[in-house]
Amino acid sequence: MLEPLIIEPQNQADSAVIWLHGLGSNKYDFQSVAEQLQQQILPNTRFILPQAPNQPVSLNMGMTMPSWYDIISLSSPREISVPQLQRSAESVIKLIDAQRKQGIALNRIILAGFSQGGAVVMHTAYIAYLENVGGVMALSTYAPTFNEDTVFVDGKLAIPSLHLHGTDDNVVDISLGKAAYTFLLDHGVNASWHTYSMMHEVCNKELSDIATWLQERLIKQQK
């Protein structure tokens, strides 16, 4: 993985959010959001914003762009390069371990991702990583590795998740986001679902809901 953007908090860090961007974007995509959350409600939270490697994407005529994994077709479920997804998950795990070495408790590390990045963090949290992070935020995304053969390690279902999606999303259909949420909910995960009148993007009401959810896990539960 390329060098991530790390945004240090105003005070000594006691929690961390690892936030992955979407296909074709970069690590600066959620910088302003992270800084806003730090300034308003999370003065002790470090934000780590990784950068996806540049690699060909079959769906986009083989063009090279920042991508967490190759997308081969828009079938349902989508056909992707699972080995590349797994490699991205392993990179996220290294970032988790780095935060733990700096003294951040695992239950105070949140994984977040938009679109393709969201698919990576759900795979990381619930399938690839053997321990439990503090929560998952899945923005305008889907879960290509959730299926009838998915086996959860004991305790995985204790990881809460927040799912947010635009009703007019023209890139990742809302049905795919709802399917990921429903899959986790049906397996007993404390999952929340929010929709917004928007396309494949982020809106202010969504950010407000994210702030409330993060505050519940990183501020109120600490008291």
Secondary structure as GFF3:
##gff-version 3
##sequence-region A 1 223
A	DSSP	beta_strand	2	7	.	.	.	ID=ss1
A	DSSP	beta_strand	15	20	.	.	.	ID=ss2
A	DSSP	alpha_helix	31	40	.	.	.	ID=ss3
A	DSSP	beta_strand	45	51	.	.	.	ID=ss4
A	DSSP	beta_strand	54	57	.	.	.	ID=ss5
A	DSSP	three_ten_helix	58	60	.	.	.	ID=ss6
A	DSSP	beta_strand	63	66	.	.	.	ID=ss7
A	DSSP	beta_strand	71	73	.	.	.	ID=ss8
A	DSSP	beta_strand	79	80	.	.	.	ID=ss9
A	DSSP	alpha_helix	82	101	.	.	.	ID=ss10
A	DSSP	three_ten_helix	106	108	.	.	.	ID=ss11
A	DSSP	beta_strand	109	114	.	.	.	ID=ss12
A	DSSP	alpha_helix	116	123	.	.	.	ID=ss13
A	DSSP	pi_helix	124	128	.	.	.	ID=ss14
A	DSSP	beta_strand	135	139	.	.	.	ID=ss15
A	DSSP	three_ten_helix	156	158	.	.	.	ID=ss16
A	DSSP	beta_strand	161	166	.	.	.	ID=ss17
A	DSSP	alpha_helix	174	186	.	.	.	ID=ss18
A	DSSP	beta_strand	191	196	.	.	.	ID=ss19
A	DSSP	alpha_helix	204	218	.	.	.	ID=ss20
A	DSSP	three_ten_helix	220	222	.	.	.	ID=ss21
###
